[in-house]
Amino acid sequence: MAEGLLAAALPDVKVSSAGLSAMSGHAADPLALELMDARGVDIAEHRARQINLDMCQRAELVLVMEHEQRRLVEQRYPFAVGKVFRLCEFSAQDVPDPYRATRAVFEQSLALIDGGVQQWVNRISRVSS
């Protein structure tokens, strides 16, 4: 969902997502598809994949959902320290993983994701200008 919102808000920026324990090749959850479709963002082509060395080396910014994910990415890829941040870094919040959760959890996660995306879009837009 974060990838879809960021890509829609920053069409000139390459945005991609990967997870630490993503089930590679799996499509987005039907609830995620529905919630994003309601926002006019199509994530039907999304397929999960695992984060890897090449991705971290190429990325200028690595956004994670939780503090623990940040710690693990930085532990796995020490060179990435300084470019790994939580999506909701500026509000000091973790985004709960809605995997196999209720619609309410998906909506809560999406609300946090939306807020974090807006903060990063504003920041990236200022730096890019």
N, CA, C and O atoms as a GROMACS GRO file, in nm:
protein
  516
    1MET      N    1   0.084  -0.119   0.000
    1MET     CA    2   0.000   0.000   0.000
    1MET      C    3   0.088   0.125   0.000
    1MET      O    4   0.058   0.223  -0.068
    2ALA      N    5   0.197   0.119   0.078
    2ALA     CA    6   0.287   0.234   0.082
    2ALA      C    7   0.352   0.258  -0.053
    2ALA      O    8   0.363   0.371  -0.099
    3GLU      N    9   0.396   0.151  -0.118
    3GLU     CA   10   0.456   0.165  -0.250
    3GLU      C   11   0.357   0.230  -0.347
    3GLU      O   12   0.395   0.320  -0.422
    4GLY      N   13   0.234   0.185  -0.346
    4GLY     CA   14   0.133   0.240  -0.436
    4GLY      C   15   0.108   0.388  -0.412
    4GLY      O   16   0.100   0.465  -0.507
    5LEU      N   17   0.096   0.427  -0.285
    5LEU     CA   18   0.071   0.568  -0.253
    5LEU      C   19   0.192   0.655  -0.286
    5LEU      O   20   0.177   0.765  -0.340
    6LEU      N   21   0.312   0.606  -0.253
    6LEU     CA   22   0.432   0.684  -0.284
    6LEU      C   23   0.450   0.700  -0.435
    6LEU      O   24   0.480   0.809  -0.484
    7ALA      N   25   0.432   0.591  -0.508
    7ALA     CA   26   0.449   0.597  -0.654
    7ALA      C   27   0.347   0.691  -0.718
    7ALA      O   28   0.379   0.763  -0.812
    8ALA      N   29   0.224   0.690  -0.666
    8ALA     CA   30   0.121   0.778  -0.720
    8ALA      C   31   0.152   0.925  -0.691
    8ALA      O   32   0.128   1.012  -0.774
    9ALA      N   33   0.206   0.950  -0.572
    9ALA     CA   34   0.236   1.088  -0.532
    9ALA      C   35   0.366   1.141  -0.593
    9ALA      O   36   0.383   1.262  -0.608
   10LEU      N   37   0.457   1.049  -0.627
   10LEU     CA   38   0.588   1.089  -0.682
   10LEU      C   39   0.613   1.014  -0.813
   10LEU      O   40   0.698   0.926  -0.820
   11PRO      N   41   0.538   1.050  -0.918
   11PRO     CA   42   0.548   0.975  -1.043
   11PRO      C   43   0.685   0.978  -1.109
   11PRO      O   44   0.715   0.892  -1.191
   12ASP      N   45   0.769   1.075  -1.076
   12ASP     CA   46   0.902   1.085  -1.136
   12ASP      C   47   1.010   1.017  -1.052
   12ASP      O   48   1.128   1.025  -1.085
   13VAL      N   49   0.969   0.952  -0.944
   13VAL     CA   50   1.063   0.884  -0.854
   13VAL      C   51   1.041   0.733  -0.865
   13VAL      O   52   0.926   0.688  -0.866
   14LYS      N   53   1.149   0.657  -0.875
   14LYS     CA   54   1.137   0.510  -0.877
   14LYS      C   55   1.108   0.463  -0.736
   14LYS      O   56   1.187   0.486  -0.644
   15VAL      N   57   0.997   0.398  -0.719
   15VAL     CA   58   0.953   0.346  -0.589
   15VAL      C   59   0.933   0.196  -0.603
   15VAL      O   60   0.866   0.150  -0.696
   16SER      N   61   0.988   0.121  -0.512
   16SER     CA   62   0.965  -0.023  -0.511
   16SER      C   63   0.963  -0.072  -0.367
   16SER      O   64   1.015  -0.006  -0.277
   17SER      N   65   0.903  -0.187  -0.347
   17SER     CA   66   0.893  -0.238  -0.211
   17SER      C   67   0.945  -0.380  -0.202
   17SER      O   68   0.946  -0.455  -0.300
   18ALA      N   69   0.988  -0.413  -0.082
   18ALA     CA   70   1.035  -0.548  -0.051
   18ALA      C   71   1.022  -0.564   0.099
   18ALA      O   72   1.015  -0.466   0.173
   19GLY      N   73   1.020  -0.687   0.143
   19GLY     CA   74   1.005  -0.712   0.285
   19GLY      C   75   1.115  -0.801   0.340
   19GLY      O   76   1.186  -0.868   0.265
   20LEU      N   77   1.126  -0.800   0.471
   20LEU     CA   78   1.224  -0.886   0.537
   20LEU      C   79   1.177  -1.031   0.540
   20LEU      O   80   1.258  -1.123   0.535
   21SER      N   81   1.047  -1.050   0.550
   21SER     CA   82   0.992  -1.186   0.553
   21SER      C   83   0.875  -1.199   0.456
   21SER      O   84   0.779  -1.272   0.482
   22ALA      N   85   0.883  -1.126   0.347
   22ALA     CA   86   0.777  -1.128   0.247
   22ALA      C   87   0.765  -1.266   0.183
   22ALA      O   88   0.864  -1.337   0.165
   23MET      N   89   0.644  -1.302   0.151
   23MET     CA   90   0.619  -1.428   0.083
   23MET      C   91   0.633  -1.404  -0.067
   23MET      O   92   0.536  -1.373  -0.136
   24SER      N   93   0.755  -1.418  -0.116
   24SER     CA   94   0.789  -1.383  -0.253
   24SER      C   95   0.690  -1.438  -0.354
   24SER      O   96   0.650  -1.555  -0.350
   25GLY      N   97   0.651  -1.350  -0.445
   25GLY     CA   98   0.560  -1.386  -0.553
   25GLY      C   99   0.413  -1.370  -0.521
   25GLY      O  100   0.330  -1.376  -0.612
   26HIS      N  101   0.379  -1.350  -0.395
   26HIS     CA  102   0.238  -1.338  -0.358
   26HIS      C  103   0.184  -1.200  -0.395
   26HIS      O  104   0.253  -1.099  -0.385
   27ALA      N  105   0.060  -1.198  -0.438
   27ALA     CA  106  -0.009  -1.074  -0.472
   27ALA      C  107  -0.051  -1.001  -0.344
   27ALA      O  108  -0.048  -1.058  -0.235
   28ALA      N  109  -0.089  -0.877  -0.359
   28ALA     CA  110  -0.139  -0.799  -0.246
   28ALA      C  111  -0.268  -0.862  -0.194
   28ALA      O  112  -0.344  -0.924  -0.269
   29ASP      N  113  -0.290  -0.846  -0.066
   29ASP     CA  114  -0.410  -0.898   0.000
   29ASP      C  115  -0.535  -0.836  -0.064
   29ASP      O  116  -0.533  -0.718  -0.100
   30PRO      N  117  -0.641  -0.913  -0.078
   30PRO     CA  118  -0.765  -0.858  -0.136
   30PRO      C  119  -0.816  -0.732  -0.064
   30PRO      O  120  -0.869  -0.642  -0.128
   31LEU      N  121  -0.800  -0.725   0.067
   31LEU     CA  122  -0.842  -0.604   0.139
   31LEU      C  123  -0.756  -0.484   0.100
   31LEU      O  124  -0.807  -0.373   0.085
   32ALA      N  125  -0.626  -0.506   0.085
   32ALA     CA  126  -0.537  -0.399   0.041
   32ALA      C  127  -0.577  -0.352  -0.098
   32ALA      O  128  -0.583  -0.232  -0.125
   33LEU      N  129  -0.604  -0.447  -0.188
   33LEU     CA  130  -0.648  -0.412  -0.324
   33LEU      C  131  -0.774  -0.327  -0.320
   33LEU      O  132  -0.783  -0.226  -0.390
   34GLU      N  133  -0.870  -0.368  -0.238
   34GLU     CA  134  -0.997  -0.296  -0.229
   34GLU      C  135  -0.978  -0.155  -0.172
   34GLU      O  136  -1.032  -0.059  -0.227
   35LEU      N  137  -0.901  -0.143  -0.065
   35LEU     CA  138  -0.880  -0.012  -0.002
   35LEU      C  139  -0.803   0.082  -0.094
   35LEU      O  140  -0.832   0.202  -0.100
   36MET      N  141  -0.706   0.029  -0.165
   36MET     CA  142  -0.628   0.114  -0.256
   36MET      C  143  -0.711   0.151  -0.379
   36MET      O  144  -0.701   0.263  -0.429
   37ASP      N  145  -0.790   0.057  -0.427
   37ASP     CA  146  -0.878   0.086  -0.541
   37ASP      C  147  -0.973   0.201  -0.507
   37ASP      O  148  -1.001   0.286  -0.592
   38ALA      N  149  -1.021   0.203  -0.383
   38ALA     CA  150  -1.111   0.310  -0.340
   38ALA      C  151  -1.040   0.446  -0.342
   38ALA      O  152  -1.105   0.550  -0.349
   39ARG      N  153  -0.908   0.444  -0.336
   39ARG     CA  154  -0.828   0.568  -0.343
   39ARG      C  155  -0.780   0.596  -0.485
   39ARG      O  156  -0.708   0.694  -0.509
   40GLY      N  157  -0.819   0.511  -0.577
   40GLY     CA  158  -0.778   0.531  -0.716
   40GLY      C  159  -0.638   0.485  -0.745
   40GLY      O  160  -0.577   0.529  -0.843
   41VAL      N  161  -0.583   0.397  -0.662
   41VAL     CA  162  -0.447   0.346  -0.681
   41VAL      C  163  -0.456   0.196  -0.706
   41VAL      O  164  -0.505   0.121  -0.621
   42ASP      N  165  -0.407   0.154  -0.822
   42ASP     CA  166  -0.414   0.014  -0.860
   42ASP      C  167  -0.284  -0.057  -0.820
   42ASP      O  168  -0.177  -0.025  -0.870
   43ILE      N  169  -0.296  -0.153  -0.729
   43ILE     CA  170  -0.178  -0.231  -0.688
   43ILE      C  171  -0.195  -0.378  -0.728
   43ILE      O  172  -0.131  -0.466  -0.669
   44ALA      N  173  -0.278  -0.404  -0.826
   44ALA     CA  174  -0.307  -0.541  -0.868
   44ALA      C  175  -0.184  -0.615  -0.920
   44ALA      O  176  -0.176  -0.737  -0.909
   45GLU      N  177  -0.090  -0.542  -0.976
   45GLU     CA  178   0.030  -0.606  -1.032
   45GLU      C  179   0.138  -0.630  -0.926
   45GLU      O  180   0.240  -0.693  -0.955
   46HIS      N  181   0.118  -0.580  -0.806
   46HIS     CA  182   0.220  -0.595  -0.701
   46HIS      C  183   0.244  -0.742  -0.668
   46HIS      O  184   0.150  -0.821  -0.658
   47ARG      N  185   0.370  -0.777  -0.653
   47ARG     CA  186   0.410  -0.910  -0.606
   47ARG      C  187   0.516  -0.892  -0.498
   47ARG      O  188   0.609  -0.813  -0.513
   48ALA      N  189   0.498  -0.965  -0.390
   48ALA     CA  190   0.591  -0.955  -0.277
   48ALA      C  191   0.729  -1.007  -0.316
   48ALA      O  192   0.742  -1.098  -0.398
   49ARG      N  193   0.830  -0.948  -0.255
   49ARG     CA  194   0.967  -0.996  -0.275
   49ARG      C  195   1.049  -0.964  -0.152
   49ARG      O  196   1.012  -0.880  -0.070
   50GLN      N  197   1.161  -1.030  -0.140
   50GLN     CA  198   1.251  -1.013  -0.027
   50GLN      C  199   1.351  -0.901  -0.056
   50GLN      O  200   1.399  -0.887  -0.168
   51ILE      N  201   1.380  -0.823   0.045
   51ILE     CA  202   1.482  -0.720   0.034
   51ILE      C  203   1.617  -0.789   0.012
   51ILE      O  204   1.640  -0.898   0.064
   52ASN      N  205   1.704  -0.725  -0.063
   52ASN     CA  206   1.835  -0.785  -0.086
   52ASN      C  207   1.944  -0.678  -0.093
   52ASN      O  208   1.916  -0.558  -0.090
   53LEU      N  209   2.066  -0.723  -0.103
   53LEU     CA  210   2.182  -0.634  -0.104
   53LEU      C  211   2.175  -0.532  -0.216
   53LEU      O  212   2.196  -0.413  -0.194
   54ASP      N  213   2.144  -0.578  -0.336
   54ASP     CA  214   2.139  -0.488  -0.451
   54ASP      C  215   2.038  -0.376  -0.431
   54ASP      O  216   2.066  -0.260  -0.460
   55MET      N  217   1.920  -0.410  -0.382
   55MET     CA  218   1.818  -0.308  -0.357
   55MET      C  219   1.868  -0.203  -0.260
   55MET      O  220   1.851  -0.083  -0.282
   56CYS      N  221   1.930  -0.248  -0.153
   56CYS     CA  222   1.978  -0.154  -0.051
   56CYS      C  223   2.091  -0.067  -0.104
   56CYS      O  224   2.101   0.051  -0.069
   57GLN      N  225   2.174  -0.125  -0.188
   57GLN     CA  226   2.284  -0.046  -0.246
   57GLN      C  227   2.232   0.060  -0.342
   57GLN      O  228   2.284   0.172  -0.344
   58ARG      N  229   2.131   0.028  -0.419
   58ARG     CA  230   2.077   0.120  -0.519
   58ARG      C  231   1.986   0.228  -0.459
   58ARG      O  232   1.975   0.338  -0.514
   59ALA      N  233   1.924   0.197  -0.348
   59ALA     CA  234   1.825   0.289  -0.290
   59ALA      C  235   1.892   0.411  -0.228
   59ALA      O  236   1.995   0.401  -0.161
   60GLU      N  237   1.830   0.525  -0.252
   60GLU     CA  238   1.874   0.647  -0.184
   60GLU      C  239   1.806   0.660  -0.049
   60GLU      O  240   1.858   0.726   0.041
   61LEU      N  241   1.690   0.597  -0.036
   61LEU     CA  242   1.610   0.602   0.085
   61LEU      C  243   1.543   0.466   0.102
   61LEU      O  244   1.487   0.412   0.007
   62VAL      N  245   1.548   0.412   0.223
   62VAL     CA  246   1.483   0.286   0.254
   62VAL      C  247   1.383   0.313   0.366
   62VAL      O  248   1.422   0.350   0.477
   63LEU      N  249   1.256   0.294   0.336
   63LEU     CA  250   1.152   0.317   0.436
   63LEU      C  251   1.100   0.182   0.486
   63LEU      O  252   1.070   0.093   0.407
   64VAL      N  253   1.091   0.170   0.616
   64VAL     CA  254   1.041   0.049   0.680
   64VAL      C  255   0.918   0.085   0.761
   64VAL      O  256   0.890   0.202   0.784
   65MET      N  257   0.846  -0.016   0.805
   65MET     CA  258   0.723   0.008   0.879
   65MET      C  259   0.743   0.016   1.031
   65MET      O  260   0.668   0.084   1.100
   66GLU      N  261   0.845  -0.053   1.081
   66GLU     CA  262   0.862  -0.062   1.226
   66GLU      C  263   1.006  -0.038   1.267
   66GLU      O  264   1.099  -0.057   1.188
   67HIS      N  265   1.023   0.002   1.391
   67HIS     CA  266   1.156   0.024   1.448
   67HIS      C  267   1.241  -0.102   1.437
   67HIS      O  268   1.359  -0.094   1.402
   68GLU      N  269   1.182  -0.217   1.467
   68GLU     CA  270   1.256  -0.344   1.462
   68GLU      C  271   1.302  -0.375   1.319
   68GLU      O  272   1.411  -0.429   1.300
   69GLN      N  273   1.222  -0.342   1.221
   69GLN     CA  274   1.262  -0.362   1.082
   69GLN      C  275   1.382  -0.274   1.048
   69GLN      O  276   1.474  -0.317   0.979
   70ARG      N  277   1.381  -0.152   1.098
   70ARG     CA  278   1.494  -0.063   1.074
   70ARG      C  279   1.621  -0.124   1.132
   70ARG      O  280   1.726  -0.125   1.067
   71ARG      N  281   1.611  -0.174   1.254
   71ARG     CA  282   1.727  -0.234   1.320
   71ARG      C  283   1.778  -0.353   1.238
   71ARG      O  284   1.899  -0.368   1.219
   72LEU      N  285   1.687  -0.437   1.192
   72LEU     CA  286   1.727  -0.556   1.117
   72LEU      C  287   1.789  -0.521   0.982
   72LEU      O  288   1.889  -0.582   0.942
   73VAL      N  289   1.733  -0.424   0.911
   73VAL     CA  290   1.791  -0.383   0.782
   73VAL      C  291   1.930  -0.326   0.805
   73VAL      O  292   2.023  -0.360   0.732
   74GLU      N  293   1.945  -0.241   0.903
   74GLU     CA  294   2.077  -0.182   0.930
   74GLU      C  295   2.177  -0.287   0.978
   74GLU      O  296   2.297  -0.275   0.951
   75GLN      N  297   2.130  -0.388   1.049
   75GLN     CA  298   2.218  -0.496   1.094
   75GLN      C  299   2.263  -0.580   0.975
   75GLN      O  300   2.381  -0.615   0.964
   76ARG      N  301   2.170  -0.611   0.886
   76ARG     CA  302   2.200  -0.692   0.768
   76ARG      C  303   2.286  -0.616   0.667
   76ARG      O  304   2.374  -0.673   0.604
   77TYR      N  305   2.258  -0.485   0.654
   77TYR     CA  306   2.326  -0.401   0.554
   77TYR      C  307   2.382  -0.276   0.623
   77TYR      O  308   2.325  -0.168   0.609
   78PRO      N  309   2.492  -0.289   0.696
   78PRO     CA  310   2.546  -0.177   0.774
   78PRO      C  311   2.574  -0.051   0.692
   78PRO      O  312   2.566   0.060   0.744
   79PHE      N  313   2.605  -0.067   0.564
   79PHE     CA  314   2.630   0.049   0.478
   79PHE      C  315   2.504   0.134   0.460
   79PHE      O  316   2.513   0.250   0.418
   80ALA      N  317   2.386   0.079   0.490
   80ALA     CA  318   2.260   0.151   0.471
   80ALA      C  319   2.224   0.242   0.588
   80ALA      O  320   2.128   0.319   0.581
   81VAL      N  321   2.301   0.234   0.696
   81VAL     CA  322   2.274   0.322   0.810
   81VAL      C  323   2.278   0.467   0.761
   81VAL      O  324   2.371   0.507   0.691
   82GLY      N  325   2.178   0.543   0.798
   82GLY     CA  326   2.170   0.682   0.754
   82GLY      C  327   2.071   0.702   0.640
   82GLY      O  328   2.034   0.815   0.609
   83LYS      N  329   2.029   0.592   0.577
   83LYS     CA  330   1.927   0.605   0.473
   83LYS      C  331   1.807   0.515   0.499
   83LYS      O  332   1.721   0.498   0.413
   84VAL      N  333   1.802   0.457   0.618
   84VAL     CA  334   1.690   0.372   0.658
   84VAL      C  335   1.608   0.447   0.764
   84VAL      O  336   1.661   0.487   0.868
   85PHE      N  337   1.480   0.465   0.736
   85PHE     CA  338   1.391   0.536   0.828
   85PHE      C  339   1.256   0.465   0.830
   85PHE      O  340   1.220   0.394   0.736
   86ARG      N  341   1.183   0.487   0.938
   86ARG     CA  342   1.045   0.438   0.941
   86ARG      C  343   0.958   0.526   0.853
   86ARG      O  344   0.985   0.646   0.839
   87LEU      N  345   0.857   0.469   0.794
   87LEU     CA  346   0.762   0.547   0.714
   87LEU      C  347   0.701   0.657   0.800
   87LEU      O  348   0.682   0.769   0.753
   88CYS      N  349   0.671   0.625   0.924
   88CYS     CA  350   0.613   0.724   1.015
   88CYS      C  351   0.719   0.777   1.112
   88CYS      O  352   0.694   0.795   1.231
   89GLU      N  353   0.836   0.802   1.059
   89GLU     CA  354   0.950   0.852   1.138
   89GLU      C  355   0.916   0.981   1.211
   89GLU      O  356   0.951   0.999   1.327
   90PHE      N  357   0.849   1.070   1.142
   90PHE     CA  358   0.826   1.204   1.197
   90PHE      C  359   0.717   1.208   1.302
   90PHE      O  360   0.705   1.305   1.377
   91SER      N  361   0.637   1.103   1.307
   91SER     CA  362   0.536   1.092   1.414
   91SER      C  363   0.574   0.983   1.514
   91SER      O  364   0.496   0.951   1.604
   92ALA      N  365   0.693   0.927   1.497
   92ALA     CA  366   0.748   0.826   1.588
   92ALA      C  367   0.651   0.710   1.611
   92ALA      O  368   0.627   0.668   1.724
   93GLN      N  369   0.595   0.658   1.499
   93GLN     CA  370   0.500   0.549   1.508
   93GLN      C  371   0.542   0.432   1.422
   93GLN      O  372   0.605   0.450   1.317
   94ASP      N  373   0.508   0.314   1.466
   94ASP     CA  374   0.523   0.194   1.385
   94ASP      C  375   0.390   0.168   1.314
   94ASP      O  376   0.284   0.199   1.368
   95VAL      N  377   0.399   0.113   1.196
   95VAL     CA  378   0.279   0.074   1.122
   95VAL      C  379   0.259  -0.076   1.143
   95VAL      O  380   0.345  -0.155   1.105
   96PRO      N  381   0.147  -0.116   1.203
   96PRO     CA  382   0.124  -0.258   1.225
   96PRO      C  383   0.102  -0.332   1.093
   96PRO      O  384   0.039  -0.280   1.001
   97ASP      N  385   0.156  -0.452   1.085
   97ASP     CA  386   0.140  -0.535   0.967
   97ASP      C  387  -0.002  -0.592   0.968
   97ASP      O  388  -0.038  -0.665   1.060
   98PRO      N  389  -0.082  -0.561   0.867
   98PRO     CA  390  -0.220  -0.609   0.867
   98PRO      C  391  -0.238  -0.750   0.813
   98PRO      O  392  -0.350  -0.798   0.802
   99TYR      N  393  -0.129  -0.816   0.778
   99TYR     CA  394  -0.136  -0.950   0.718
   99TYR      C  395  -0.226  -1.041   0.801
   99TYR      O  396  -0.205  -1.059   0.921
  100ARG      N  397  -0.325  -1.099   0.735
  100ARG     CA  398  -0.423  -1.191   0.795
  100ARG      C  399  -0.504  -1.127   0.908
  100ARG      O  400  -0.554  -1.196   0.996
  101ALA      N  401  -0.517  -0.996   0.903
  101ALA     CA  402  -0.593  -0.924   1.006
  101ALA      C  403  -0.728  -0.879   0.951
  101ALA      O  404  -0.761  -0.904   0.835
  102THR      N  405  -0.802  -0.813   1.036
  102THR     CA  406  -0.936  -0.766   0.999
  102THR      C  407  -0.928  -0.640   0.912
  102THR      O  408  -0.822  -0.578   0.898
  103ARG      N  409  -1.041  -0.606   0.855
  103ARG     CA  410  -1.050  -0.484   0.776
  103ARG      C  411  -1.013  -0.362   0.860
  103ARG      O  412  -0.949  -0.270   0.810
  104ALA      N  413  -1.053  -0.361   0.986
  104ALA     CA  414  -1.022  -0.248   1.074
  104ALA      C  415  -0.871  -0.230   1.088
  104ALA      O  416  -0.822  -0.117   1.092
  105VAL      N  417  -0.797  -0.339   1.097
  105VAL     CA  418  -0.651  -0.330   1.108
  105VAL      C  419  -0.592  -0.279   0.977
  105VAL      O  420  -0.500  -0.197   0.978
  106PHE      N  421  -0.644  -0.327   0.864
  106PHE     CA  422  -0.599  -0.276   0.735
  106PHE      C  423  -0.624  -0.126   0.725
  106PHE      O  424  -0.538  -0.051   0.680
  107GLU      N  425  -0.742  -0.082   0.766
  107GLU     CA  426  -0.775   0.060   0.759
  107GLU      C  427  -0.686   0.142   0.851
  107GLU      O  428  -0.642   0.251   0.814
  108GLN      N  429  -0.658   0.090   0.970
  108GLN     CA  430  -0.568   0.159   1.064
  108GLN      C  431  -0.427   0.169   1.005
  108GLN      O  432  -0.365   0.275   1.009
  109SER      N  433  -0.379   0.060   0.950
  109SER     CA  434  -0.246   0.060   0.889
  109SER      C  435  -0.241   0.158   0.772
  109SER      O  436  -0.145   0.233   0.758
  110LEU      N  437  -0.344   0.157   0.689
  110LEU     CA  438  -0.348   0.246   0.574
  110LEU      C  439  -0.352   0.392   0.617
  110LEU      O  440  -0.291   0.477   0.553
  111ALA      N  441  -0.424   0.422   0.723
  111ALA     CA  442  -0.427   0.560   0.773
  111ALA      C  443  -0.287   0.605   0.816
  111ALA      O  444  -0.245   0.716   0.785
  112LEU      N  445  -0.215   0.519   0.886
  112LEU     CA  446  -0.078   0.551   0.926
  112LEU      C  447   0.012   0.563   0.804
  112LEU      O  448   0.094   0.655   0.795
  113ILE      N  449  -0.001   0.469   0.711
  113ILE     CA  450   0.078   0.473   0.588
  113ILE      C  451   0.054   0.602   0.513
  113ILE      O  452   0.148   0.666   0.467
  114ASP      N  453  -0.072   0.640   0.500
  114ASP     CA  454  -0.107   0.763   0.429
  114ASP      C  455  -0.041   0.885   0.493
  114ASP      O  456   0.014   0.970   0.424
  115GLY      N  457  -0.046   0.892   0.626
  115GLY     CA  458   0.018   1.004   0.695
  115GLY      C  459   0.168   1.004   0.675
  115GLY      O  460   0.227   1.110   0.650
  116GLY      N  461   0.231   0.887   0.685
  116GLY     CA  462   0.375   0.879   0.663
  116GLY      C  463   0.414   0.913   0.521
  116GLY      O  464   0.513   0.982   0.499
  117VAL      N  465   0.337   0.864   0.425
  117VAL     CA  466   0.365   0.895   0.285
  117VAL      C  467   0.358   1.045   0.261
  117VAL      O  468   0.446   1.102   0.195
  118GLN      N  469   0.255   1.109   0.314
  118GLN     CA  470   0.242   1.254   0.294
  118GLN      C  471   0.363   1.329   0.350
  118GLN      O  472   0.412   1.424   0.289
  119GLN      N  473   0.410   1.288   0.466
  119GLN     CA  474   0.527   1.353   0.526
  119GLN      C  475   0.651   1.334   0.439
  119GLN      O  476   0.728   1.428   0.417
  120TRP      N  477   0.671   1.211   0.389
  120TRP     CA  478   0.788   1.187   0.305
  120TRP      C  479   0.775   1.256   0.169
  120TRP      O  480   0.874   1.307   0.116
  121VAL      N  481   0.656   1.258   0.113
  121VAL     CA  482   0.635   1.327  -0.016
  121VAL      C  483   0.671   1.474   0.000
  121VAL      O  484   0.740   1.530  -0.085
  122ASN      N  485   0.625   1.536   0.107
  122ASN     CA  486   0.659   1.676   0.130
  122ASN      C  487   0.809   1.696   0.143
  122ASN      O  488   0.865   1.790   0.086
  123ARG      N  489   0.872   1.609   0.215
  123ARG     CA  490   1.018   1.618   0.236
  123ARG      C  491   1.095   1.595   0.106
  123ARG      O  492   1.186   1.671   0.072
  124ILE      N  493   1.057   1.491   0.034
  124ILE     CA  494   1.126   1.460  -0.092
  124ILE      C  495   1.102   1.571  -0.194
  124ILE      O  496   1.193   1.608  -0.267
  125SER      N  497   0.983   1.623  -0.200
  125SER     CA  498   0.952   1.731  -0.294
  125SER      C  499   1.037   1.855  -0.265
  125SER      O  500   1.084   1.922  -0.358
  126ARG      N  501   1.057   1.886  -0.138
  126ARG     CA  502   1.140   2.002  -0.101
  126ARG      C  503   1.285   1.981  -0.142
  126ARG      O  504   1.350   2.074  -0.189
  127VAL      N  505   1.335   1.862  -0.124
  127VAL     CA  506   1.475   1.830  -0.157
  127VAL      C  507   1.493   1.828  -0.307
  127VAL      O  508   1.597   1.870  -0.357
  128SER      N  509   1.394   1.779  -0.379
  128SER     CA  510   1.402   1.766  -0.525
  128SER      C  511   1.387   1.899  -0.597
  128SER      O  512   1.430   1.913  -0.712
  129SER      N  513   1.326   1.996  -0.531
  129SER     CA  514   1.299   2.126  -0.598
  129SER      C  515   1.423   2.211  -0.613
  129SER      O  516   1.416   2.321  -0.668
   0.00000   0.00000   0.00000
